[in-house]
């Protein structure tokens, strides 16, 4: 693995979103001794499959998996991420996370922490989801709009073959491997997420797979 490389990975189906996300990535400050790369996966059968495809061809130690509609606006994002990953027990970082999952395993039904600019068809808000204790705080699971890692653990495409619950699953995979999953303290949001409209056609089926696979401990 190249310990001086950060790879940004997106599953994409919209070239305009791809170009905008890439524009913001190109404006990030890159610390001396580091380089960045961008991998876009088109025509993925599901998020986990697309991420596995990109992970298998990237030699970057640090990987940032993000939705095509996520724009990283914190120019020091890379340095801030690397500072958190100086702790080798931290395996993955997200912008929003659940300190504990509710019984139905639906993240937004319980208390969460983190911060982002969230926009939809009518407006954009600075959304302080919940205050973070300390420089960063450990959580059970993070939201998939941005997931940064310093270790490679396969995404469970064998189970989650669509576009939901890959993020909660991967959080549990990291925790089961002995790593912390964390959310940083942000004085202002590091990202804009164009949330749009939620498609829940397959959500509950993937949720049922998750509940059958993992013990909620």
JOMO-V69770 format. One record per backbone hydrogen bond with DSSP energy under -0.5 kcal/mol. NH is the residue of the N-H (numbers start at 1). CO is the residue of the C=O. If there is no record, write none. Layout:
BEGIN
NH,CO
NH,CO
END
This chain:
BEGIN
2,59
3,1
5,2
6,35
7,62
8,37
9,7
9,64
10,39
12,10
12,41
18,14
19,15
20,16
21,17
22,18
23,19
24,20
25,21
26,22
27,23
27,24
28,25
29,75
31,29
34,31
35,4
37,6
39,8
41,10
42,40
43,12
47,162
50,46
51,47
52,48
53,49
54,50
55,51
56,52
57,53
57,54
58,54
61,2
62,5
63,61
63,149
64,7
65,63
65,147
66,9
66,64
67,145
68,11
70,67
71,69
71,192
72,70
73,71
73,190
74,190
75,73
77,74
80,76
81,77
82,78
83,79
84,80
85,81
86,82
86,83
87,84
88,86
90,87
91,89
91,180
92,180
93,148
94,182
95,146
97,113
98,141
99,97
99,111
100,111
105,102
107,105
109,106
110,107
113,97
114,130
115,95
116,127
117,191
118,116
118,125
119,117
119,193
120,123
125,118
127,116
127,125
128,126
129,114
129,127
130,114
134,132
137,183
139,181
140,98
141,98
143,96
146,143
147,65
148,93
149,63
150,91
151,91
153,151
157,155
159,156
160,156
161,159
169,165
170,166
171,167
172,168
173,169
174,170
175,171
176,172
177,173
178,175
179,174
180,89
182,92
183,137
184,94
185,135
192,71
193,117
194,69
194,192
195,119
195,193
196,119
200,198
204,200
206,202
207,203
208,204
209,205
210,206
211,207
212,208
213,209
213,210
214,210
217,215
END
